[in-house]
């Protein structure tokens, strides 16, 4: 028992330490964790004998549910809204197009039946674009325009479709008497019930968190964790898709007024990292490196087809009516690297007793490794070559924290004073700030200033403003007014009509 605990703790510590290598050299953390698992396995230096797909699948499903909930919880709807339509197309029809193209190609290359090829294509159809942003952050770059929210939304929302396609193809292979119309009906039923369960739980979670009034703050993260797992289990129990449900519940919860919201975001981010490390280590332990060599040639061909044909085809077809430039569409195509979900889904055929399950698992594992290694390490060069990179805007950490209460509708927002604003040089007392608004802190360079009525504003100052949305919008409109418009008769901030 003690030995197992020590081994688990050492693997976790090594994974966390290895993430520094990932940041330093721009290697996706996914690849590092998988390699550590393989090294610790029965054919590696660790010699740990782990050959239990059922346990690996259980760990993977629980981990994936919590990771998807965390992704939804941290998604800001105001950022997603402009790209929702295109992200939805990529995460649904884009996944289907990729699965069909790779499935047909795999059947030809591997000598599979068309159904077995489509199963492989379904498993490998989802992307893990979110892993790319750790590489971009380590190099201090971001992406221009709407590319970042598009890729993040797609990567977080396309997993449920891949799960549905994989389960559907397994049913086709194991239950050949099920008609096509019945399979389609079950497919749409899972989507509908998953969305319904996710919506209901998305409304219930904020209500419970805000109303229970727990005696210990540390219980709120435990509550949201339990509710996220309940959402997954409840959706599956009623016949819906659990992954779709937890993602929608996470989005609704994260965009609701929630007490202890900042601490909950930090908690679920930490849980997501723990789940990723645990999942990747378990999957790394499960694979036998010697089994990858016989499928190396076919896997390289499938990877090349996926990267240069199937993914670009899906992206360009889905984004055809959009205003994204050719360079932006090419980058979206290249960022479609495979991640943890395909490896987890590759355990499903093993559990279902599919004839070619072991070969499918080994091919998928090799495709993921190759995709992450080639695409994950070249995304920075691709972004710069295509001219869609931008400087990374670092998020400042303030020495105060605001935890909204369910009975308080105010928000803490940042407001930057433009250099040419009419309020530059004026004291706060002269601005006629509404009573519904409170300027909590002023950041000037690296200096924090506690404001008073006599504090003068300078261009470039960042104000932390506590107010409701309407009042904040009025203040932003006034402060962004240029100085030359400040003529006699202009109204103070407190006198601005609510319609502005």
Buried (B, 14 or more C-beta within 10 A) or exposed (E): EEEEEEEEEEBBEBBEEBBEEBBEEBBBBBBBBBBBBBBBBBBBEBEBEBEEBEBBBBBBBBBBBBBBBBBBBBBEEEBBEEBBEBBBBBBBBBBBBBBBBBBBBBBEBBEBEEBBBBBBBBBBBBBBBBBBBBBBEBBEBBBBBBBBBBBBBBBBBBBBBBBBBBBBBBBBBEEEEEEEEEBEEBBEBBBBBBBBBBBBBBBBBBEEBBEEEEEEEEEBBEBBBEBBBBBBBBBBEBEBBBBBBBBBBBBBBBBBBBBBBEBBBEBBBEBBBBBBBBBBBBBBBBBBBEBBEEBEEBBEBBBEBBBEBBBBBBBBEBBEEBEBBEBBBBBBBBBBBBBBBBBBBBBBBBBBEBEBBBBBBBBBBBBBBBBBBBBBBBBBEBBEEBEBBBEBEEEEEBEEEBBBEBEEEBBBBEBBBBEEBBBBEBBBEBBEBBEBBBBBBBBEEEEEEEBEEEBEBBBEBBBBBBBBEEBBBBBBEBBBBEBEEEEEEEEEBBEBEEEE
